Amino acid sequence: MAIDPRTQKMTVEEYFQLDSDLSAKYEYIDGYAIVMSGGSVGHARIAKNIVREFDNRLQAGPCQVHNSDVKVLIPIRGNYLLPDVTVSCDPGDNDINTQFVRSPHLIIEVLSPSTESKDRDAKFQQYQTLPSLQEYVLVSSRYQFIECYLRQSDETWSYQAYRPDQVVEFKSLNIQLAFTEIYANVPIPAKFDLLKESREEYTLY
């Protein structure tokens, strides 16, 4: 989903007024409204698959899953981002009248060629400033490959990559999903050569 910045800065109130226009989705980044263009069918289907599977597994608990219609507030920057999938376990975030999530527990971005670098770098830097966030997941839409970053401390994250012959563990929620569930009806190839075999630690930027 490519992004096109508006040329004029605006207030948060102006952003929410703009965002009420249902013909487009906008993120709010450093005072600018960024319109999110539509992604591929495969991208949308992967996100929908994950939301459905999480919803089935989280029904009995306090955590709830949200799709890309729900904003996440980054207080340190005053930004509002639109992850593909967000899970919050905070009752205040899951009230039906809430306009945005303040305390996400897990965030998933489905990668597109036009946004992959931002999801890996700029957005992850912002998400890391959220104390509530325990897990950040990147799901490829070009090939079957999933990467999970699990918070170990305020400044370090462990890394685990998964290939199609493995079960993906969302450890912060104690949920496991098969690749066949995540990539249901999305016929894309596996790509093993990009798998990082060893775990690494990532430090807060």
N, C-alpha and C positions, 0 to 999 in steps of 0.2 A: 504494500500500500504506500504509494509515493505521497509526499507531503509538499504543499505549496504555501509558503508563508504569506500572510497579508502584509501590506506595506505600512499600515498604521498601527501603532501601539494602542492598546485599549485597557480599560479597567476590568477587574474580575466581573463586576456587574454587567458591563457591556458584553463580555464574553458569554456569560450565561444567557443573556438576551439573544445573542447571535446563535448560540447553540440550541435554542428552542426551535429554530428552523429545522424541521425534521428531514429536509432534503439533503442534508450533509452532516457529517460528524466532524467535530473540531477538538483538537487538543489546545491547551493554553500553555505556551512555553515562553518564559521571560517577557511577558507582556504582549505577545503576539498570538493570534489565533491561527492555528495550523489546520488546514482542511485535510482530512484523511480520504484519499481516493479509494475506490473499491479494489479489493484483492481478487485473486483467482478463485475459481470454484473449488479447487483443491484446498487452498488456504482456508476458505470458509468452512469446508466440510471437516477438515481436521479439527478446527476450533469447536465446531458443533459436536463432533464425536466426543471430545474431551469433556465438554460441559455436560453432555448427557450422562457419561459414565460417572463423573464426579457427583452429579445430582442424584443418581441412583444410590451411590454409596454414602452420601452425606445426609440423607433424609432424616435419620434418627438423632443426629447430633447438633451441636450449636453452630457448626460451620456451614456456610452457604456458598455456592458457586455463582459467579456472575459472568456474563459475556461482555463483549466489547462495547455495549451500550452504557456501561457503568464506568464512571471516572474514578481515578485514584489521585488523591491530593498529595503533593510533595510539599510539606509545610516549609522546609528550609529554603525553597526556591519560590514558593507561591504558585507552583505549576499544577496543572491538571492533565494527567495522561490517561490514555485509553488502552490498557492491555487487552490482549485477545481473551484471556481467562484470568479471573481473580477469585481467590477464595479468602473470605474473612470469617474469623471466629468471634468477632466482637458484636454483641447484640445491637449496638448502636448503628453499625454498618449495615445490618440486615433488616432494619425497619423498612417497611414498604415505601415510606415517604422520604427516605434518605436520598439525597441527590448525588452523593459521591462517597467513596470509601476512604476512611482515614487510617484504618489499621489492617491492611492486607496481611494475610498469613502466608499465602503462596501466590505467585504471579507467573503466568505462562505467556510467552510471546511465540507465535507461529511465524517463522522467518520467511520473508520474501526477499528476492534479490535487491530490491530498491531500498529496503529498510534494515537488512541484516546488520550492517555495520553500526547503525544507531542503536539497535536492540542490544548488541554485544557491548557497546561502549557507553555512549551518552546516557541512554535510558537506564542501563544497569547501574551506572554511577548514581543516578538519582534514586533509584529504588533502594540502593544500599543504605541510604540515609534514613530509611523507615525502620525504627526499632522493632516494629511488630513483624517485619518480613523475615520468614524463616527459610524460604526456598524460592529460587528463581530458575525457571525451566525454559529452554530454547528448543523448539520443535521445528525441524526442517520441513519445508513443503516441496523441496526439489528431489529429495531422496529420503529414505527411512533412516533417520539418525536423530537421537534425542540427547540433550545435555542438561544435567541437573547440578545446580549450585546450592549447597546446603550450608546455612550459617553455622559456624563453629564458635564464633565470638563476635564482639562488636566490629572487629576489623578483618576477620578471616573467614573464608568460605572454602569448603571442600568441593571437589569436582568429580562427577561421575558421568561417563558417556555410555550410551546403550545402543546396541545393534539389534536387528530384527529377531535374532534367536534368543534374546534375553527378555525378561520381564522388567518393565520399568517400575522402579520403586520411588514413590513420592513419600519420602521418609517422614517429613514433617506432619503428614496426615495419616500415615500408616495405611496408604492405599497403593495397590499394585495394579498395573494395567498392562495387557499384552499389546504388542504392536498391531495385531489384527483388530483390536478395539480402537486404538488411536487412529490408525490409517484405514479404517473400514471404508470401502468404496472409493479409495484414493490409490489407483494403481501406479505407484512410482517405485523406482528401483532402490535397492539397498546400496550403500556406498561404504564399504568397510575400510578403505584406505585412509579415511579421515578420522577413524576412531583413535582417541588417545587411550592407550592401554593403561597408563598409570594415573593415579589420582594426583592432583596438584592443589595447592592452596592459593587463593586469590585474596589480595589485601585491599582494603577499602581505599578508594582514590581520595 
